[in-house]
């Protein structure tokens, strides 16, 4: 049993609790705070799991090296990257050249793939392929020489990257094999013909209607190359690389949730969705945002769950003073990141001078693959001791009620 097995079970339980917390139809402030705390705990536990998993991987790699020395056979290891299922490997015996399968065919025919396939999705799965053939040429790889001849500090900090905050506002729904998702937008507003009627009088009819919208499943991806020596000399390198790649991928998803063009292969973001509302600048930023909140409630029939702002704009609001009083907390306090009782979500992907006020219960991310890592080793890389690590996700974005989102101009006088 690996070091990460027990933690994987706890991590899976916490993930399920977090998904349930995020699925509350009309969350209270207490529900939101609880979900935020669970998200912080989940992030910390995921990092701990990655570190333990890296140790398990190192031990497995050592065992594999011993076995490879004893017998020559091609292996396709298939391991779960987040503890959802038990990791396992499938041995594929070498075939004569005339019967050789492609990398894709060997993977598809493996029992490991079929096992995960039965789950209906690839949420958070990590798998690796180690077979002859060309996958892609490695670029400028990460090498142990970058870290010098000795390491006095065994820890390795991830690179700086902004937080992906908008992703966590949306609902996440895993989907099975599909190239697109059809969802339905309720026609708004719905005429309320309900009426008090006299005895024997005709009852009025109400006609709910929905418009179908197709959202294609799109792929977002990135990769890096690293030498086996670097992975061996710096034990934490693999987990740090996974953390770096995951953060960057989610940050790019954040960007397109807000402003994706909808032109393939980009998802269609909030700002490119027909039917969202706008709010012109009125008096000051706070008054403008109050008017935007009103539009979400009055016209969009929603309740705002987040105000997405550029960090610079939030800092401007945070430092507002009225008659010498700091409404959002004195400089000695962290302050409350809320405007009109609604959580403020800083995002570097949000255009400065504007804020998106919305009920993000009506923004659904349909995930075919969650954040997935693929580790490839081809012939040319094998003799160079190189590994290629790919990080990717497949998803579609559905804005189920466009009028529940308002793009507010909070700066223009």
C-alpha positions, 0 to 999 in steps of 0.5 A: 500500500502506497503512502498516498492511499489513505490520504486519497480516500480522505481526499475523495470524501472531501471532494464529494462534500465540496461538490455537494456544498457547491450544488446548493441552489440558493446558498446562504452566506454561511454556505458560501463561507463553508464552501470557501473553507472546504476549498482551502482545505481541499487545495492543501490536501491535494498538495499533500497528496501530490507530494506523497504520490511523488514518493510513491511514484519514485518507489514504483519507478525504482521497482520498474527499473529492476523489473525491466532489467530482468525482462524485456517487455513494453509496459503501459502504466495507468494510474489515478492522479487524484485517488478516485480509483486504485492505481494499477498497471497493464502489461502489453506484450511485444507484438511482431512489427506486422501486428504492432498497435499504435500508442492510441490503440494500445491504450484504448485496448488496455483493461486499465482504460476500460476500467476508468471508462466505466466511470463515465468520465476522466475527472482528474485522472492521470495516465502515462504511456511508455511505448516505442514510437514518436509522440512529439519532440521535446523542447527545452527540457528542465535539467538537474544542472539548473539546480547545481551540483548539490541541493541544500534545501530539499523544498522547491516552491512553485512558480508565481501565478495568479489564482484562478477564482472564477472557475470556482464560482461556476457549477461543475458537471462531469459528462460522459463521451460527447463532443458537445452539450445541448442545454436550454435557456428559459425564455425571459421574462415569462409572462405571468398570466396567473389570476384570481378567477370567479367561480366557473370562469376560465383559468388563464394559461401560462406558456413556459418555453426554452431555447436550445443552445449547443456548446462544443466540448473544447480542449485546453492544454499545455506541456513541458519536458523534464529529464529523469535526472532532474526528477531523481535529484529533486524529489519534489520536482514532479509535484511542483511541475504538476502544481505549476501546470494545473494553476496555469491551465485553470488560469487560462480557463478563467480567462475564457470563462469571462471573455472567450470568443466562442470561435473554435477552439475557444469556449464562449465566455460570459461577455460574448454571450448574447443577452447579458446586461450592461450597466453604465457608470453612475455617480461612483463605483459603489452606486454603479455596482448597486444598480448592477445588482438590481438588474441581476435581481429585477431583470435577470430573476437571479441573486448575485453570487459574485462580483468579479473585479480586476485586483487594481479596481478592488484596491481602489474600492478597498481604500475608499474613505468617508469622513475619515472612516474606512468602510471596508476595514481599517488599514490594520485589518484584512477587511471584508471582501464584499460589496453590498453583501456579495463576495468580491472575486479578484481576477487578473483576467477581468478587464480593468475598469469593469466588473461582472456582477452575476448569479454564477449558479447559471454558469455551468462548466460541463467537464469531459476531462477535468485537469488531466496529466499525461506523461509520455516517453518516446524512443528518442526521449528514452535514450535522452532520459526525457519525459514530456508532461502534458496537462489538459482539460476538455470542457464546455461552458453553458450560460443558462441565463444570460440576463443574470449577468451584468457587465458594469462600467465602474470607472468611466465618469 
